[in-house]
Amino acid sequence: MCTIEASQLAELHEKLSSLEQEIAALRRQRSQREVPDHSFTAWDGQQVRLSELFGEKDQLILIHNMGFACSYCTMWADGFNGLLPHIEERAAFVVASPDDVKAQERGANERGWNFRMVSDKGSPFAQDMGFASEDGQPTPGLSIFVTTGDAGIRRHDSAPFGPGDKFCPVWSFFDLLPYRTGSGEAQRAGR
């Protein structure tokens, strides 16, 4: 068994941090594309436009969630709840899923979620944003939208969600555990 030195880990973490900063700088320079003012269903059953989801903010983080049928999407959303006050200091935050609004409200109440949710069920929105397959099957991720009022809505950036991503802190905890899944000697990392 090879023993990893602390200095080796520190060096790799420094390289990773530098690359992440470089990626973030490049992302901020990407060109934005104008998007239509899509319509969603709010919990009160009324239609709400993408432009209305900004509230008083000029930036919007919109989560493309696959719904309560996806345990991973539910786990990501559990993590957003604790981050919400910090996020909302800078941007509006909304979770959109294909679940109907009654299912969203029931599930959110059971899990204690405090963020706003809308349904994109029957809408081309997720597909237009690249978060649904051609046959309409949703995929998870997020889109960052900006608005300057009269100039319309632009999508600044997007990112997919998946095991190990930076949008669900639990993955970093799991990476530090000696066992990959379950328990026992047979599940030791590296086997």
N, C-alpha and C positions, 0 to 999 in steps of 0.2 A: 504494500500500500504506500502510495506517494504522499508525503506530507507537504502541503502547500504552505509556503512561507507568507507571513502577514505582509511583507513588502511586495510580494508578487500580486496579492489581492489588491493592495493599495494602488499599485501601478496600473492595474487593469481598470479599477474604478475611476482613476484619474483620466485614462484614455476614453472610457465610456462617457464620462461627464463632458469632456471636451467635444466628443462627437455629437452628443445630444444638444449641446449649445449651438454647434454648427448647423445641425438639422433645424433647430428652432429658428435660427436667423434666416435660413433659406426659405422656410415655410412662410415667414412673415413677408418675404419678397414676392411670393407667388402671385400671379395675376388672378383677380377675382372674376367670377362669371355671374352675370345677371340671371336671376331665377324668377319664375312666375310667382305670383302671390297665391300660393296653394291654399286650399280650404281643408279644415279639419273639423271633427266633431268634439265639442267641449262636453264636460260632464253634465251640464244643464240641457244637453241635447241640441244646443244651438250651434250653427256653423261659426267658426272663428278662422280668420285669415292668418297666414304666416306673418304678415306685417303687424298684426295685433299682438302676437306672442312676444314682441320686443318690450311691450309696456313702455316704460320711460327710458329704457336703455337703447344704445345704438349697436350693441352686440348681443347675439343670441347663440347659446349652446343648445343644440337640439340633439337629443339622444334618439337614435333609431333602435328601438327595442323590439324584440321578436314576440313579446307577450309573456304571460305567465306560464305558458306551456314550456318555455325554455328556462331551465333551472339556472343556467349561467347568466342569462339576461336579468333574472330576478336577483342573483347575487351581485351583479354590477350595480343594479338600482339600489340595493341595500346600502352599498358604500356611498352612493351619491347623497343619500339623506344626511349623513354627517358632514359632508363637504358643502352642502347647500348654502349656509350663511356666507361662507368665504367666496363661493362662486358668484352669488348674487350681489356682492360688492362691486363686481366688474361687468357682469353680463346677466341677461335674462337666461333662465334655464327651464327647459321643457322636455319631457319624455313623450315620444310618440310611439304608439304600437298599433298593431292591427286588431287588438282586442276591442270589443265593443265597450262603450263608456261604463256600463253597469259592471262588467267584469273588472275593468280598471279600478273603479271606485271601491268595489268590494276588496280586491286584492291589495290596493294601496292602504286601505283602512286596516286590514289584517296585519300588514307589515309595518304600519306606523310611518309610511312615507309622507313627507311634507311638501314635495315638489309638485308642480303643475303637470298634468298629463292631458294629452289629447289623443283621439283615435284617428288613425289614417286609413281605417278599414274602407275598402272600395275606392281609395284614392290612388292616383298614379304617382304620388309624392315620393314614396320610398324607392320605387323603380327609377323615377327621374333623377334621383340623387345617387343612384348606383348601389342602393341598399336593399335590393330585391332582384331575384333572378327574372329571366324573361317570362317565366310562368307565374310570377308574382310571389314566390316564396321569399319572406323577409330574411335579411341578414343584419347582424348588429354592428353598430358603430356610432359615429357622431358627425354632425356637420356644424360648422361655425358660419353664421350668417352675420352680415353687417348691413346697416341701413344709414342713409344720410337724408332721410325724409323723402323729398321729391325725387331723388335720384334712383329710387327703387331699392330692391333687395339684391344683394350679391352674396354668393357663397364664397367665403374666404378660404376655407380649408375643410378637410374631412379626414377621418381615420377609421379603419375597421377595428372591431373588437375581436379578441380571440384569446385563448389560454396563454398566459404569460405577458399580456399587454400591460401598459402602464396605467390603465384606467380602472383597474381593480386591484387595490392594494394587497388583497389576500394572496395573490400569486407570489409576491415577494416574500411573504411569510412562509408559504409552502416551499419555496426554493431553499430556505434555510433549514427546513426540517430534515432529519436524517433519513426518513422514509418517504418515498414518492407518493404512495397511496396506501391506505389501510394501515396495518401495523404488523410488526413481526420482522424477524431477521431476514426472511425471504424478500421483503419489500425494500431492503436497504437501497439507497440511491446508488445508481451505477450498475444495478443488476437487472 
